[in-house]
Amino acid sequence: MASHVVVIATDLRRATVKVNPGTYLSDVLDQACQKLNLSSDKYLVKHKQKQVDLSVPFRTSGLAGGAKLELVLRSKTPSAVQIALQIPQPDAKEIPGGRLIKKFPSDLTLWKVMRQFESGEASAGKNVNITARGYANTTSGSGQLYYETPVLNIMGREFSSFPEFQKTLAQLGHNSGNVLIRLGYKRTEQTLFEAMEKISTYFKDGEENSGSDVKVDETKTEEAREKSQQQGDTTMTDGVPEPEVAQEDSAQSQPEPEPVLSTAPVEQDAPKESATASSPTAQDPFQPVNVFLAPTGTTPAAALVPASETDFTPTIAHAQLHQARLLESSRNKRLLSDKELEEKAAAEEARIASIKSILVKVRFPDNTSSEWQVSPNETGAFLYQAVRHVMADATQQFHLVLPGGKDIIKDSNAENHNLVKSYKLSGRVLVNLVWEDSVPAAIRKQPFLRANVAKQGQAVKVPDLPKVDDAPEPGPATEAPKKEDKRDKGDGTTKKPKWFKLGKK
């Protein structure tokens, strides 16, 4: 049964929108803003002072026919939405649970969400091709690669066209919480080359912001043209069945952002290796600054330092500091404004830009360690290469773990694995080396460092701590002031109360 709702703008203008039980409230907002000549991405909808969920249809929203909805300005700061992308088979075999999960801002478009899931960070290091899939149409006989468009199913709604992919999560009504997106693919009659040109046209503005994605789209267009010509020759001569060709083409026509970005760092590493062969050892960037031998005793050297009972007794200063922290945590704090968030981000960028070098100390499984002076432009791959430069058996697999045992430094040359910008390393940092499970026990018992590197090792010296007497110095004793008796006179005699006097004067 058709009905209608009335949408009231902030300036009290009204727009009547016809709805049926299957009309989504996000479409109601779009139609109302079109009639009122407003931008739908800047407003939310409220009903009786309660925010309306725009992601549900009219029949499940709890609204009655003729309900009056109010337009409210949306916050400029986007909120976080956790997206779970369900990958179809057979691509989901290498992904645990078949789902990729990551948080995105609510002002991100569906196209950018798919592009983020294609990157290494969001896809947990897996190569997932979503936006550049092609298949060979053997029935036409032309041998051209045709575009296979992604289809996103979000709460029963399907999005498969380029204009629909330009909608943001907020425009679909998803401003917070968790959202499940089921991914599918649909074959089109459009060639892959034409689809890449349309993609560069539709998403030109969005790609210019990222910078690197423009290069990716250009490489996709060139590769699509070359592969379309190559496929025309191979399909006509080989006669490969359609399912196998589709799988091969999808694997070949998968131009991921990572190979384009990782080409430059690999080319930069080549002259480093050639320079190390001809330059002196002192100029070798992989040469450690310091090498420390393993301790000879079973007890840590720091535990042998004598300690007194007073070292563990809290003082008055400790109690006052604890009370001040409790008082500070009990006070209500307002959220930072957009300007304050921008200033905080600018200050963090300035701090990172001011870092000239960091000193990374890697502790090995046999308790030996080495230190490297690392420039702020190096990535995790440099640190892995430096460790292989000093280890006895460089063929064994390992990974580097930051203090706390949670964050693992990846062996990658990508910019998102920069040691300073991505892993937030600064000053002096300790990194632990952990063997992979595939390393045999015999290798683990052998010395980790090479013989020529171990000769440079020095023993770890525990600095002598200065003795500080925390006991308070005895001062002059002060007597408590005596309370003056108000009934005493100046001459020392005690004044009698009036009721104690007998008779009259």
N, C-alpha and C positions, 0 to 999 in steps of 0.2 A: 504494500500500500504506500503510495507516494505521500509525502508530507513536506514540511518546510521548517526551517529555522531562521531566526532573525539575528544577524550579526551586527553589533553596535560598535562603531569605532571610537577612538578616544575623543574625537570632536563631535560625538553624538550623532554622526551620520549613520544611517541604517542601510543594510543590504539583506534582501530576502533570498535565501538559497533553497532550491528544491532538493529534497533528499529522498532516498528509498532505503530499505533495511540494509542493503549492501554497500551504501555509499560510505567511504572512509572519511573521517573527520579532517584528515589532512587535505583531501580534495575540497571539502567545504571551506577550509581556510583559504585555499588558492582561489576558488571562485569568488568568495567575498572580497578578497583583496583586489582582484581584477575589477570588480564592480566599483570599489571605492578608490581605485587608482593608487593602491599601496603595494609595498613590497612584502610578500608573504614570509620571507626569511627573517623579518625583523619583529614579528608579532607571535604571541601565544594566545590561546583562547581559554577564558574562564567562564564558569557557570556557577552563579551563586557563591562567588568568592573562592571557588575551588578550580584548580587547573584541570583542564580536560585533556585526556589522553588522545592525541591525534592519530595514533597508530592503529586504533580499533575502528570497526565499522559502526554505523549508526545504531544497529539493532543491539549491540552489546555495550553501548556507551552509557546506558541508563538515562538518556535524554528523552523527553517527550516531544511530540509534535508541536511546533510553534515555540520551542524553547528560545530564550533570549541569551545569546552568547556575547561576551565582551572581549574585545581585542585589547591585549596588554603588551606593552613593549618587552621584547626579549632582552635578556642580559647580553652585553657585548662580549663577555668572557664565555667561550664555549665550555660545556661540561663534557665529562668523559663517559664514553659508552664502550662497553666490552662486547666485541664482536666475535662470534664463533662461526667460522666458515666451514661448512660441511663439504668436503671434497668428494666428487664421485669416483667410482672405480674406473679404470685400474690405477689412477693417479694416487689414490688414498692408501695404497699398500705400504708405502714407505713412511707414512705419517701416523704417529700413535693415535689411535682412536678415530682416524680419518678426519680430524678437525684441527684447524689452525685458530688459535685464540690470541687476541691482542686488543688493547684499549686504543681508541681513536677519539679525537675531538668531534663533537656533534656537528661542526660546520664543515666536515669533510664530505666530498661528493662520493657517490657509489663507485665512480671510475677510479678515483684516487685510492679508495679502500682496496679495490682489486689490485691496483698497482703496488700498494704497500704490501699486500700478501704475496706478491710475486718476488719481492726483495728478500734478501737472505735473512735479515733480522726478524721480520714478521713471520716468515715461513719456516723458522727454526733451522735455517741452513739448507732446506730442500729447494730444489729447482722446480717451481710450479709455473706453468704457462697457462694463463687465463685469458689474456686479451689479444694474443697473436697466434691463434690456432688456425691451421689450414688443413684441408683434406683434398684428395684428388678425385674429381668427378670423372670416372672412367666411362660412364654412359654417354657423355657428350662427345668423347673422342678427341677433345682439344688438348687434353693433358694439362689444363690450367689448374692452379691451386685456388680453391674457393674458401671463403671465410667461414669460420665456425664461431658464431657469436656466443658469448656467455649469457646464461639466463639465471637471474637471481630471484629466488623465491623467499620473500620476507613476509612471514605471517599470512601466507595464502596469496599474496600479491606477487606477480611476476613482472620483472623488469628485464627487457632484452634489447631495447633500442638505444641509440646514442643520446637522444634527448632525455630519455628517462635516467640514464646514467649520470646526467648532470645534476640531478637532485641530491641534496645533502641529507644526512641522517636526521637533522632537525626538521627539515621539511616533510619527512615521512613520519614525524611524530616521535622519533627516538632521541630523547634528550638525556637519558640516564638509564642505568640498569644494564641488563644483558639482552643481547639480540642474537638469534640464530638465523643464519643465512644459508640456504641450501643452494649449492652451485650446480648448474647443469649447462649443457651446450646444445645449440641448435644449428643445423647446417643451413646455410643460405645460398642463394644463387648469385651472390656477389663475389667477384674475384678478390683474392687476398690483397693484390696491389691496390685495387680501388678502395677496399676497406681501410688500408693503411693511410691512404690519402684523406679519406673522410675523418679518420681518427685525428690526424694532424690538424684538420680544419675545425672539428667540433671542440677539441680540447686544447686548442692553441694557447689560450690565456692561462689555463691551469698548468700546462707543461712549462710555460716560460718562467713560472715561479720557481720550479724545481731546478731548471737549468740542465741537469743531466738527462732528464726524460726526453727533452727535445732531440738530443743526439740519439737516444734509443729509438724514437719513432722514425728518424731518418734512416737509421741502419735497418729497421724493420722493413721500410719501404723498398730500400735497395735490395735487401736479401730476398724479399718477396718477388721482386721483378726477376732476379737471377734464377731463383728456384722455380718460378713459373716456367721460364724458358727451358731449364734443365729437365723439369718434370715432363714437359711436352715431348722430349726426345725419349726419355726412359720409359714412359707409359706406353708409347706407341710400339716400342720394340720388345720390351720385356713381358708385358701383359700380366703384371702382378695383381693378385686379387685385391679388392677394395679395402677390406679391413686392415691388411698388412700395410698397404700404402698409406692409409690414414694414420697409423701409428708411427710409421717412419717419418712422414711429413710433419706430424705434430712434434716429433723430437727434433727434426732438422730445422723447422721453422720457428724454433723457440728462441728468440733473441732476448735474453734476459739482461736487465740492467747491470748485473754484477760483472759479466765478462767485459763489458765496455769500460766499466770503471776500474777494473783490476788490471787492465792492459798497461796503463801508464806506470803504476808502481813496479810491475815486473820488469819493465824496460829500464827503470831507474836502478833496480838491484843489479842488473848485469854489469854496468860499469863499476859498481862497488866491488864485485867479486874479482873482476879483472884488475882493479886497482890494488886489491889486497895481495895479489900474487907478485906485483912488482914493487910496491911501496914497502917501507920498513914496517916492522911490527908495531912501532909506536903509533903509526897513522892508521892502523887497521881498526875500523869501527867495531868489529866483532871481538876485538881483544879486550879482555876484562881489565878494569882499572885496578882492582884488588882481588886477590884469591886468598881465602881463609881455609885452614886445615880443620879437620874434625877434632873435637876435644878428646883428650886422652883418657879422662876419667869417666866413670859412669854417672856421676852426680854433676848436674849443671853447675858451672862456675859461679853463677849468681846465687845459687843456694848455699855456697860455702861462705858467703859474707856473714860475719857475726851480726846478730840482731838482738836487741833488747826488748823487754816487754813493753817499754814505753813507746816503741815504734808503732804498736798496734792499738794504743789507747787513744781514743778520740779526745780532742781538746775542745775548749769552748769555741774556738774559731770554726771547728768542724760543725759543731751543733748550730751555730749561728748561720753558717752557709746552708746547712740542710733546711733550717726553718725558712730562710729567704727563698730557697727553691720551691718549697711547698707553698709558700704564699704566692709566688709568681705563677705557679701552675694552677692555682685555684681562681685566679682572676679571669674574667671573660675577655677574650681577644677578638677583635673584629678581623674579618677577612681583608686581605690586601686589595687595594683598588687596581684598576688596569694600569694606571700610571706607575704605581709602586711596583707592580709585577714587571713592567717594562724596565724600570730602573734597576730592579734586582737582576733581571736577565742581562742588562747591559753591564752591570758591575761584574757579573760572573764571566762574561765574555772578555772584559778588560783584564780580569785576573788571569784567565787562561792565556791571553795574548802576552801577558808580561812574563810568563814562564820561559826561561831561556834553555834550561836543561833540567833533567831529573836524574837521580842516582837510584838505580834499581838493583837490589840485592836478591839474587836467586839462591834459595837454599835447596841443596840436592838431597836425595834419600840417604846417603851415607854421612849426613851432617856436615859435609863440606859446603862451601858457598863461594860465590863470585859476585862482583859488583861491576856494573856497566854505566857509563855516562851516556844517557840517551837524549837525543834532541827532541823537541816537541812535535816534529813532523813524522816521527817513526810510528809504525803500526805494530800489531801483535806479531806479524810475520818476522820483523826484525829481531824481536826478542827470542823467538824460537830458533832463528838462524844463528844468533849469537850463542845460544846454549849448545846447539849442535857443533859449534866451532870448538868447544872445549871438552865435550864428552868423549869418552873412550870409544863407545860404539854408537855412532850417529844414526844407525839404522833402526834403533828401537823407538817405539812410540811412547809419547808422554804428553801431559798437558800441564799448563801453568795455572795455579790457583792463587787468587788474591787472599789476603788475611780474612779469616772468617769462614773459608771453605765454601762459599756460595757462588761467587763470580769467577768464571773461568775465562782467561784470555784466549781468544781464538787465533789460530794460525792463519791469518788472512791479511791481505794487503789492502782491503777495502777501506775507504775513508771512515766508515762507521765503526771501525775497530782501531781508531787512533788511540794511543796510550794516554794522551793528555786530555783530548776533547771528549772521547767516548768513555774511557775507563776512569776519568777524573784523577789521574795520578799526578802528584806534585811533591816536591822536596825529596825525601828519602823514603823508599817504598820497599817492603819485603814481600817477595813472591815465593811460593813453595812449588817445587816440582814433584809431580805425582806420576808414577808409572801407570801405563795402561794395563788392563787385565791380561792382554795377550803377551806381555813380557815374561819370559820364563824365570823361574826362581834362581837359576844359576847366574843369569846376568845381573840380577838384583844384588847378589852377594859380592860381585866384583867391584873394584874401585870405579867411581863415576868419572873422575877427571882423567884426561890424558896425562902421560908421564911428564911431558915437557911443561904442561900447565901446572901440575901438582908440585913441581920443583919451585915454582914461584910463590907457593903458599906460605902464609904466615899464621902464627897462632893467634887466636882471639884473646885479646887482653881485656879484662874487666877493669874499668877505671875505679880508682880509689875514691869512695864517696867521702866528702868532708864531714867530720863529726860536728853535729849541731846539738847543742843542749836546749831541749825544748822546755825544761823546767823553769818556772817563773823565778826571777831574781827576788830575793827577800828585800823588802823595803821597810821604811820606818813604820812602826806600829801606830796606828791612829785610834784614838779613843772615841767611842761613840758619844756624840753630844748629849748632855743631860737636858731633860725637859724641865723648863722653868716652871715653878709653881706660881700660878697667877695670884695665889693668896698671900705670897710673901711680900713684905714691904721692903723698902730699900734699906732700912736699918737692921734687917734680919729678924724682926718680930713677926709673928703670924697674925694675920688679920682675922678677927672673929666675925662670924656671920651675924646679921641683924637679929635673927630669931633667937640667938643665944643670949642676947643682952636682956637684963632684967630691969624693969622700971623705966622711968623717963629721966632724961637729963634735965 
